[in-house]
Amino acid sequence: MAECVPPLFYADDQALLATTPAGLRFQLGYLESYCAAWGLTVNTKKTQVVVYTTGRAAATEERFRYGGNEVETVPTFRYLGVHLHCRQAFASAASYRAEAGRRAMHLLRRRLAENGLQDPLLSMRAFKSYVLPTLSYGAEIWAPQLILQGRTACERVQLEYLRGLLGVRDSTPALIVLAETGQLPLPAYWTLQVARFVSNLQLWAASGAAATEERFRYGGNEVETVPTFRYLGVHLHCRQAFASAASYRAEAGRRAMHLLRRRLAENGLQDPLLSMRAFKSYVLPTLSYGAEIWAPQLILQGRTACERVQLEYLRGLLGVRDSTPALIVLAETGQLPLPAYWTLQVARFVSNLQAMGGERVARLAMLDSVALAADTDTGLPLARQPWAAQVSRVLAAAGAPCDLTADEGVAIPELAEALLERHVASYTHASVKVQRYIEDVWGGSISAEAYTPASFLCDVPERRRRVRLAQWRTGSHWMAEETGRWQRLDRTQRPCPHCQAPLEDVRHAVYDCPLYAGLREEYAGRG
């Protein structure tokens, strides 16, 4: 017996679904009657039918008609960019994605060559931005089987690009190529894509159930009930805390970041300090819009999608790898992490609320939140605590505890200094790589007074030389010190391949390795 399957709509496309041929014929007849009643037309030349079978029966055994014309029956149907075959599993779509990905790869190579761009890190970032999305489009649907089975045509495209980047033979093992370039195999990206898709489905199911329980009407018409509402630029979700708005700000911030990069490139502006000021003026406000409301929970919890946008911009400015530690990137550019700016924004907002008259709605709302916080169990998860409780914890953690009911606000200049001191102090307990960076670049300690952008960012006008300096200073290079770390080798097992010194690091290359003796003499003579 046929079952009712809802149709799919996207823009001006419609896909009719049925469990039996008779069910599809009924839907085609119903569609024809509906279009005739409303004066609509269907382009039968672009209309196709796919009959899914489990055996070897040909898909053309069934015939379908619309408006007196026979509708073409085909073995493969492309819907929203994903190819679906009448007798093959979803995984068959991978071959089509591989073809599209290979075309995108060749186009990217040509564009890079036309613009004289040979930086390997830039090439890999470009692959992730332009080719990887093509290879992975719809992977949440067709990739699970391939993730479990192994190598696919899509992976061959990725490896072909990376081997060409390294200039090695096609027979070079995939694991070696991936280790040399520091890339993950394609199934790892697909697994993340599947996980995000499942999380979104679970979220939609939960929010949909909650949102559709109640019905509201106005003027005889039903008012739409939605899970998410945007009010004054801030997204509010029916089942999530205020912090969920951060993901929307991150999307908007990433668009603003790419637009800023394009504008700077169009105008030939390569000054790093100007680029950082432009980021603060154009992108930071986008990332932080409404942060006084939704950010307190995130300030206390740690890294967010918004922070990844900031770090992506700064890493691109320096020309270092995506894996370069955040603390090193911030120290090189003299920037504070995004939560520090959010903390200042929250403090200013609280000060403004405290300075308001007693009958202002915003101040009354804050006092209500304070009263609610006083009656709330402090052992509740952070996301379930009232806004006032979260703000109090943020200010206390920043070294500026404040009574929200008082008339006197937080001293902003003192708070800014405290946030800088707190950030600088975080380097003391950082990872081994960050500690080594502090030892080699900062002389063993970092101070708030000296926390400014590295001098070479303004002293070295040529970007190519700035990038090389940044890579050496931050450990984002390809010497044995770094490549051995990826392979989890002890530092004593990372010798120089040119002179067999015990360790090939930046200090060895600059001062000791005989391979660069001529360069040392040349630059010493210039001095």
C-alpha positions as CSV (number, residue, x, y, z in Angstrom):
1,M,0.0,0.0,0.0
2,A,1.3,3.5,-0.9
3,E,2.2,5.9,1.8
4,C,1.9,9.7,1.8
5,V,5.3,11.3,1.3
6,P,5.5,15.1,1.5
7,P,6.9,16.8,-1.6
8,L,10.2,18.9,-1.5
9,F,10.3,22.5,-2.6
10,Y,13.4,24.7,-3.2
11,A,13.0,28.0,-5.0
12,D,11.1,27.2,-8.2
13,D,11.9,23.5,-8.1
14,Q,9.6,20.8,-6.8
15,A,10.3,17.2,-6.2
16,L,7.4,14.7,-5.9
17,L,8.1,11.6,-3.8
18,A,6.1,8.4,-3.7
19,T,6.6,4.9,-2.5
20,T,4.8,3.3,-5.5
21,P,4.4,4.2,-9.2
22,A,0.7,4.6,-8.7
23,G,1.3,7.0,-5.9
24,L,3.5,9.2,-8.2
25,R,0.9,9.1,-11.0
26,F,-1.7,10.3,-8.5
27,Q,0.6,13.2,-7.4
28,L,1.3,14.2,-11.0
29,G,-2.4,14.3,-11.7
30,Y,-3.0,16.3,-8.6
31,L,-0.2,18.7,-9.6
32,E,-1.7,19.1,-13.1
33,S,-5.1,20.0,-11.6
34,Y,-3.6,22.5,-9.1
35,C,-1.6,24.2,-11.9
36,A,-4.6,24.4,-14.1
37,A,-6.7,26.0,-11.4
38,W,-4.1,28.6,-10.6
39,G,-2.8,29.3,-14.1
40,L,0.6,27.8,-13.5
41,T,2.8,25.9,-16.0
42,V,5.3,23.1,-15.6
43,N,8.2,22.7,-18.0
44,T,7.9,19.1,-19.0
45,K,11.2,19.3,-20.9
46,K,13.0,19.8,-17.6
47,T,10.8,17.3,-15.7
48,Q,12.3,13.8,-15.1
49,V,11.3,10.7,-13.2
50,V,13.6,8.2,-11.4
51,V,12.2,4.8,-10.5
52,Y,14.3,3.3,-7.7
53,T,14.7,-0.4,-7.8
54,T,16.6,-3.0,-5.8
55,G,17.1,-5.5,-8.5
56,R,18.4,-5.3,-12.1
57,A,15.0,-4.3,-13.5
58,A,15.3,-1.4,-15.9
59,A,14.1,1.9,-14.7
60,T,12.2,2.5,-18.0
61,E,9.6,-0.3,-17.4
62,E,7.3,2.3,-15.9
63,R,5.8,5.2,-17.9
64,F,4.5,8.5,-16.5
65,R,2.6,11.3,-18.3
66,Y,1.8,14.9,-17.5
67,G,-0.5,17.1,-19.5
68,G,-0.7,14.5,-22.2
69,N,3.1,14.3,-22.7
70,E,5.3,11.4,-21.5
71,V,7.7,12.4,-18.8
72,E,11.3,11.2,-19.4
73,T,12.4,8.4,-17.1
74,V,16.1,8.5,-16.3
75,P,18.5,6.4,-14.2
76,T,20.2,9.4,-12.5
77,F,18.6,12.5,-11.0
78,R,20.5,15.5,-9.7
79,Y,18.7,17.3,-6.9
80,L,20.3,20.4,-5.2
81,G,23.7,19.4,-6.6
82,V,23.6,15.8,-5.4
83,H,23.3,12.9,-7.9
84,L,20.9,10.1,-7.0
85,H,21.0,6.8,-9.0
86,C,18.0,4.5,-9.4
87,R,19.9,1.3,-8.4
88,Q,23.0,2.6,-6.5
89,A,23.5,3.7,-3.0
90,F,24.0,7.4,-2.0
91,A,27.7,6.8,-2.1
92,S,27.6,6.8,-5.9
93,A,27.4,10.6,-5.8
94,A,31.0,10.7,-4.8
95,S,32.2,10.1,-8.4
96,Y,30.3,13.2,-9.6
97,R,31.8,15.3,-6.7
98,A,35.2,14.0,-7.6
99,E,34.8,15.2,-11.2
100,A,33.6,18.6,-10.1
101,G,36.4,18.8,-7.5
102,R,39.0,18.0,-10.1
103,R,37.8,20.8,-12.3
104,A,37.8,23.2,-9.3
105,M,41.4,22.0,-8.5
106,H,42.7,22.7,-12.1
107,L,41.0,26.1,-12.1
108,L,42.6,27.0,-8.7
109,R,46.0,25.9,-9.9
110,R,45.6,28.2,-13.0
111,R,44.4,31.1,-10.9
112,L,47.4,30.8,-8.5
113,A,49.8,30.6,-11.4
114,E,48.3,33.6,-13.2
115,N,48.8,35.7,-10.1
116,G,52.3,34.4,-9.3
117,L,51.2,32.9,-6.0
118,Q,53.6,30.1,-5.0
119,D,53.3,30.1,-1.2
120,P,52.4,26.5,-0.2
121,L,50.4,27.6,2.9
122,L,48.4,30.0,0.8
123,S,47.8,27.2,-1.7
124,M,46.6,24.8,1.0
125,R,44.3,27.5,2.4
126,A,42.9,28.1,-1.1
127,F,42.3,24.4,-1.6
128,K,40.3,24.3,1.7
129,S,38.3,27.3,0.7
130,Y,37.5,26.5,-3.0
131,V,38.1,22.8,-3.7
132,L,37.2,21.1,-0.4
133,P,33.7,22.4,-0.3
134,T,33.2,21.2,-3.9
135,L,34.4,17.7,-3.0
136,S,32.4,17.6,0.2
137,Y,29.1,19.1,-1.0
138,G,26.3,17.0,0.4
139,A,28.8,14.6,2.1
140,E,26.5,14.4,5.1
141,I,24.2,12.3,2.9
142,W,26.4,10.2,0.6
143,A,29.7,10.0,2.6
144,P,29.0,7.8,5.6
145,Q,29.4,4.5,3.6
146,L,32.7,5.8,2.1
147,I,34.1,7.0,5.4
148,L,33.8,3.4,6.6
149,Q,35.0,1.7,3.4
150,G,38.2,3.7,2.6
151,R,39.9,5.5,-0.3
152,T,37.6,7.2,-2.8
153,A,37.9,9.2,-6.0
154,C,37.5,12.4,-4.0
155,E,40.5,11.6,-1.8
156,R,42.6,11.0,-5.0
157,V,41.8,14.6,-6.0
158,Q,43.1,15.9,-2.6
159,L,46.2,13.8,-2.8
160,E,46.9,14.8,-6.4
161,Y,46.8,18.5,-5.4
162,L,49.1,18.0,-2.3
163,R,51.6,15.8,-4.3
164,G,51.7,18.5,-7.0
165,L,52.3,21.1,-4.3
166,L,55.2,19.1,-2.9
167,G,56.5,18.1,-6.3
168,V,56.7,14.4,-5.4
169,R,55.8,11.2,-7.4
170,D,52.2,10.0,-7.6
171,S,53.4,6.8,-5.9
172,T,54.3,8.7,-2.7
173,P,52.3,7.2,0.1
174,A,49.2,9.2,1.1
175,L,50.2,9.2,4.8
176,I,53.6,10.7,4.0
177,V,52.0,13.4,1.8
178,L,49.5,14.3,4.5
179,A,52.2,14.4,7.2
180,E,54.4,16.7,5.1
181,T,51.5,19.1,4.5
182,G,49.9,18.8,8.0
183,Q,46.5,18.0,6.4
184,L,43.8,15.6,7.5
185,P,42.4,13.0,5.1
186,L,39.2,13.9,3.4
187,P,37.1,11.4,5.5
188,A,38.0,13.3,8.6
189,Y,36.4,16.5,7.2
190,W,33.4,14.4,6.1
191,T,33.0,13.0,9.6
192,L,32.9,16.5,11.1
193,Q,30.4,17.5,8.4
194,V,28.2,14.5,9.2
195,A,28.4,15.2,13.0
196,R,27.3,18.9,12.4
197,F,24.4,17.7,10.2
198,V,23.2,15.2,12.8
199,S,23.5,17.9,15.6
200,N,21.4,20.3,13.5
201,L,18.8,17.6,12.8
202,Q,18.6,16.9,16.5
203,L,18.3,20.6,17.3
204,W,15.6,21.1,14.7
205,A,13.7,18.1,15.9
206,A,13.8,19.4,19.5
207,S,13.0,23.0,18.6
208,G,10.3,22.0,16.1
209,A,8.5,19.9,18.7
210,A,8.7,22.8,21.2
211,A,7.7,25.5,18.7
212,T,4.7,23.7,17.2
213,E,2.9,22.8,20.5
214,E,1.2,26.2,20.7
215,R,-0.8,27.9,18.0
216,F,-1.5,31.7,17.9
217,R,-3.8,33.6,15.7
218,Y,-4.2,37.3,14.7
219,G,-7.1,38.7,12.6
220,G,-8.3,35.1,11.9
221,N,-4.9,34.1,10.5
222,E,-2.4,31.8,12.2
223,V,0.8,33.4,13.2
224,E,3.9,31.4,12.3
225,T,5.7,29.8,15.3
226,V,9.5,29.6,14.7
227,P,12.4,28.3,16.8
228,T,14.6,31.3,16.2
229,F,13.9,35.0,16.2
230,R,16.1,37.9,15.3
231,Y,15.5,41.0,17.4
232,L,17.6,44.1,16.8
233,G,20.3,42.0,15.2
234,V,20.6,39.4,17.9
235,H,19.3,35.8,17.3
236,L,17.3,34.4,20.2
237,H,16.5,30.6,20.2
238,C,13.5,29.0,21.9
239,R,15.5,26.2,23.6
240,Q,19.0,27.6,23.8
241,A,20.8,30.2,26.0
242,F,21.7,33.7,24.8
243,A,25.2,32.3,23.9
244,S,23.7,30.5,20.8
245,A,23.7,34.0,19.1
246,A,27.5,33.7,18.8
247,S,27.3,31.3,15.9
248,Y,25.3,33.9,13.9
249,R,27.8,36.6,14.8
250,A,30.6,34.4,13.7
251,E,29.0,33.9,10.2
252,A,28.5,37.6,9.8
253,G,32.0,38.3,11.1
254,R,33.5,35.9,8.6
255,R,31.7,37.6,5.7
256,A,33.0,41.0,7.0
257,M,36.5,39.6,7.2
258,H,36.6,38.4,3.6
259,L,35.1,41.6,2.4
260,L,37.8,43.6,4.3
261,R,40.5,41.4,2.8
262,R,39.2,42.0,-0.6
263,R,38.9,45.8,-0.1
264,L,42.5,46.0,1.2
265,A,43.8,43.9,-1.7
266,E,41.9,46.0,-4.3
267,N,43.5,49.1,-2.9
268,G,47.0,47.6,-2.6
269,L,47.1,48.1,1.2
270,Q,49.5,45.6,2.7
271,D,50.5,47.4,5.9
272,P,49.9,44.9,8.8
273,L,49.2,47.6,11.3
274,L,46.7,49.3,9.0
275,S,45.1,45.9,8.4
276,M,44.7,45.3,12.2
277,R,43.2,48.7,12.7
278,A,40.8,48.0,9.9
279,F,39.8,44.7,11.5
280,K,39.1,46.5,14.8
281,S,37.0,49.1,13.0
282,Y,35.0,46.8,10.6
283,V,35.1,43.2,11.7
284,L,35.3,43.4,15.5
285,P,32.1,45.4,15.9
286,T,30.3,42.7,13.7
287,L,31.7,39.9,15.8
288,S,30.8,41.7,19.1
289,Y,27.4,43.1,18.2
290,G,25.1,42.5,21.3
291,A,27.9,40.7,23.1
292,E,26.9,42.4,26.4
293,I,23.8,40.2,26.2
294,W,25.0,36.8,24.8
295,A,28.8,36.8,25.6
296,P,29.1,36.4,29.4
297,Q,28.7,32.6,29.3
298,L,31.2,32.3,26.5
299,I,33.7,34.6,28.2
300,L,33.8,32.1,31.1
301,Q,33.7,29.0,29.0
302,G,36.5,29.6,26.5
303,R,37.1,29.4,22.7
304,T,34.2,30.3,20.4
305,A,33.5,30.4,16.7
306,C,33.9,34.2,16.8
307,E,37.5,33.9,18.2
308,R,38.3,31.5,15.3
309,V,37.4,34.3,12.9
310,Q,39.8,36.7,14.7
311,L,42.6,34.1,14.7
312,E,42.0,33.2,11.1
313,Y,42.5,36.9,10.1
314,L,45.7,37.3,12.2
315,R,47.2,34.0,11.0
316,G,46.6,35.1,7.4
317,L,48.1,38.5,8.2
318,L,51.3,36.8,9.5
319,G,51.3,34.1,6.8
320,V,51.6,31.2,9.4
321,R,49.9,27.8,9.6
322,D,46.4,27.3,11.0
323,S,48.0,25.2,13.7
324,T,50.1,28.0,15.1
325,P,49.0,28.4,18.8
326,A,46.6,31.3,19.4
327,L,48.8,32.8,22.2
328,I,51.8,33.0,19.8
329,V,49.6,34.7,17.1
330,L,48.2,37.2,19.6
331,A,51.7,38.0,21.0
332,E,53.2,38.6,17.5
333,T,50.4,41.0,16.6
334,G,50.0,42.6,20.0
335,Q,46.3,41.8,20.1
336,L,44.0,40.8,23.0
337,P,41.8,37.8,22.7
338,L,38.2,38.5,21.7
339,P,36.8,37.7,25.3
340,A,38.8,40.6,26.6
341,Y,37.0,43.1,24.3
342,W,33.7,41.5,25.2
343,T,34.5,41.9,28.9
344,L,35.1,45.6,28.4
345,Q,31.8,45.8,26.4
346,V,29.9,44.1,29.2
347,A,31.5,46.4,31.8
348,R,30.5,49.5,29.8
349,F,27.0,48.2,29.4
350,V,26.6,47.6,33.1
351,S,28.0,51.0,33.9
352,N,25.4,52.6,31.6
353,L,22.6,50.6,33.2
354,Q,23.8,51.7,36.7
355,A,23.8,55.3,35.6
356,M,20.2,55.2,34.3
357,G,17.2,56.5,36.1
358,G,15.4,54.1,38.3
359,E,12.3,53.8,36.1
360,R,14.2,53.1,32.8
361,V,13.1,49.7,31.4
362,A,16.7,48.5,30.8
363,R,17.7,49.2,34.4
364,L,14.5,47.5,35.8
365,A,15.3,44.5,33.6
366,M,18.8,44.3,35.1
367,L,17.4,44.6,38.7
368,D,15.0,41.8,37.9
369,S,17.8,39.6,36.7
370,V,19.8,40.4,39.9
371,A,16.8,39.4,42.0
372,L,16.4,36.2,40.0
373,A,20.1,35.4,40.4
374,A,19.7,35.8,44.2
375,D,17.0,33.1,44.2
376,T,18.8,30.8,41.8
377,D,20.8,27.8,42.8
378,T,24.5,28.6,42.2
379,G,25.2,25.0,41.4
380,L,23.2,25.2,38.1
381,P,25.1,24.8,34.8
382,L,26.4,28.1,33.6
383,A,24.0,28.2,30.6
384,R,21.0,28.1,33.0
385,Q,22.1,30.8,35.3
386,P,20.5,34.3,35.0
387,W,22.3,37.0,33.0
388,A,23.2,39.0,36.1
389,A,24.9,36.0,37.7
390,Q,27.0,35.4,34.6
391,V,28.0,39.1,34.4
392,S,29.0,39.1,38.1
393,R,31.2,36.1,37.5
394,V,32.7,37.7,34.4
395,L,33.6,40.9,36.3
396,A,34.9,39.1,39.3
397,A,37.1,36.9,37.1
398,A,38.5,40.0,35.4
399,G,39.5,41.4,38.8
400,A,36.7,44.0,39.0
401,P,33.9,42.6,41.2
402,C,30.9,44.9,41.1
403,D,27.6,45.3,42.9
404,L,25.1,45.5,40.0
405,T,22.5,47.3,42.2
406,A,24.9,50.1,43.0
407,D,25.0,53.4,41.3
408,E,28.8,53.4,40.7
409,G,30.0,51.4,37.7
410,V,33.2,49.7,36.8
411,A,36.3,51.7,36.3
412,I,36.9,50.9,32.6
413,P,40.6,52.1,32.3
414,E,41.6,50.0,35.3
415,L,39.7,47.0,34.0
416,A,41.5,47.3,30.6
417,E,44.8,47.2,32.4
418,A,43.8,44.3,34.5
419,L,42.6,42.3,31.4
420,L,46.0,43.0,29.7
421,E,47.9,41.8,32.8
422,R,45.7,38.7,33.0
423,H,46.3,37.9,29.4
424,V,50.1,38.3,29.7
425,A,50.0,36.1,32.9
426,S,48.4,33.3,30.9
427,Y,51.7,32.8,29.0
428,T,53.3,31.5,32.2
429,H,51.2,28.3,32.1
430,A,51.1,27.8,28.4
431,S,52.2,24.8,26.3
432,V,55.8,23.8,25.7
433,K,55.8,25.4,22.3
434,V,54.5,28.7,23.6
435,Q,57.1,28.6,26.4
436,R,59.9,28.1,23.8
437,Y,58.6,31.0,21.8
438,I,58.7,33.2,24.8
439,E,62.2,32.1,25.6
440,D,63.5,32.5,22.0
441,V,61.6,35.7,20.9
442,W,60.8,37.5,24.1
443,G,64.0,36.6,26.0
444,G,62.3,34.5,28.6
445,S,59.4,36.7,29.8
446,I,56.6,38.8,28.4
447,S,55.4,42.0,30.0
448,A,52.3,44.2,29.6
449,E,54.4,47.2,28.7
450,A,56.2,45.4,25.9
451,Y,53.0,43.7,24.6
452,T,52.8,45.5,21.2
453,P,52.9,44.3,17.6
454,A,56.3,42.8,16.6
455,S,58.6,45.5,15.2
456,F,59.3,43.6,11.9
457,L,55.6,44.1,11.0
458,C,56.3,47.8,10.3
459,D,60.0,47.7,9.7
460,V,59.9,45.1,6.8
461,P,57.8,46.5,3.9
462,E,58.0,43.4,1.7
463,R,55.3,40.8,2.6
464,R,57.3,37.8,1.4
465,R,60.1,38.6,3.9
466,R,57.6,39.4,6.7
467,V,55.9,36.1,6.2
468,R,59.3,34.2,6.3
469,L,60.3,36.1,9.5
470,A,56.9,35.3,11.1
471,Q,57.1,31.7,10.2
472,W,60.6,31.4,11.8
473,R,59.6,33.3,14.9
474,T,56.4,31.4,15.5
475,G,57.7,27.9,14.7
476,S,55.5,27.7,11.6
477,H,58.3,26.4,9.4
478,W,59.4,23.1,7.8
479,M,62.6,22.5,9.7
480,A,63.2,19.2,11.6
481,E,62.2,20.9,14.9
482,E,58.6,21.1,13.6
483,T,58.3,18.1,11.3
484,G,59.7,15.9,14.1
485,R,57.1,17.3,16.5
486,W,54.4,16.2,14.1
487,Q,55.9,12.7,14.1
488,R,56.2,12.8,17.9
489,L,60.0,12.4,17.8
490,D,62.1,13.4,20.7
491,R,64.0,16.7,20.2
492,T,67.2,14.8,20.2
493,Q,66.0,12.8,17.1
494,R,65.4,15.8,14.9
495,P,68.8,16.3,13.3
496,C,69.7,18.8,10.5
497,P,69.6,17.0,7.1
498,H,72.4,19.2,5.8
499,C,75.1,19.0,8.5
500,Q,73.7,16.3,10.9
501,A,73.7,18.7,13.8
502,P,71.6,17.2,16.7
503,L,68.7,19.6,16.2
504,E,67.6,21.7,13.2
505,D,65.8,24.7,14.5
506,V,65.8,28.4,13.6
507,R,68.8,29.2,15.8
508,H,70.8,26.5,14.1
509,A,69.8,27.7,10.6
510,V,70.6,31.3,11.4
511,Y,73.9,31.0,13.2
512,D,75.4,27.5,12.8
513,C,74.4,25.5,9.7
514,P,77.3,25.6,7.1
515,L,74.7,25.5,4.3
516,Y,73.9,29.2,4.9
517,A,77.4,30.4,5.6
518,G,77.5,32.4,2.4
519,L,74.3,34.2,3.3
520,R,75.6,35.0,6.8
521,E,78.8,36.5,5.3
522,E,76.7,38.5,2.8
523,Y,74.4,40.0,5.4
524,A,77.3,40.6,7.9
525,G,79.0,42.6,5.2
526,R,76.0,44.7,4.7
527,G,75.9,45.5,8.4
